[in-house]
């Protein structure tokens, strides 16, 4: 089952909210401006298992 990002999930015996975890982990988007020039794409590639098959989003 895939979490929506705002629903709490269990990760290493702790309850976390994925979107809050990413917010704490990633830099503040406003701080990226001075370090980026031209066309830039910043994102996450997530790999997991769904219905017994590996999936990347």
C-alpha positions in Angstrom: 0.0 0.0 0.0 1.3 3.4 -1.0 1.1 6.3 1.5 -0.2 9.6 0.3 2.6 11.5 1.9 0.4 13.0 4.6 -0.7 9.8 6.3 1.5 8.4 9.1 3.4 5.2 8.2 5.7 3.0 10.2 9.4 3.3 9.4 12.0 1.4 11.4 9.6 1.0 14.4 8.6 4.7 14.4 5.6 6.5 13.1 6.5 9.2 10.5 4.6 11.4 8.1 6.6 11.1 4.8 6.0 14.7 3.7 7.2 16.0 7.1 10.2 13.7 6.9 11.2 15.1 3.5 10.7 18.7 4.6 13.1 18.1 7.5 15.6 16.3 5.3 15.7 18.5 2.2 17.1 22.1 2.0 14.7 25.1 2.1 13.7 25.7 -1.6 14.3 29.4 -1.1 18.0 28.7 -0.4 18.5 27.0 -3.7 18.0 30.1 -5.8 21.5 31.6 -5.5 23.1 28.2 -6.2 21.2 27.4 -9.4 21.5 28.9 -12.8 19.5 28.2 -16.0 17.0 25.4 -16.2 17.0 23.2 -13.1 15.0 20.2 -12.1 15.0 19.2 -8.4 13.0 16.2 -7.3 13.1 12.7 -5.8 13.2 9.3 -7.5 11.5 6.8 -5.2 11.9 3.1 -5.6 9.8 0.5 -3.8 7.7 -2.6 -4.1 4.0 -2.6 -5.0 1.9 -5.7 -5.6 5.1 -7.7 -5.5 6.8 -5.8 -8.3 9.5 -3.1 -8.1 8.2 0.3 -9.0 10.0 3.7 -9.4 8.2 7.0 -9.3 
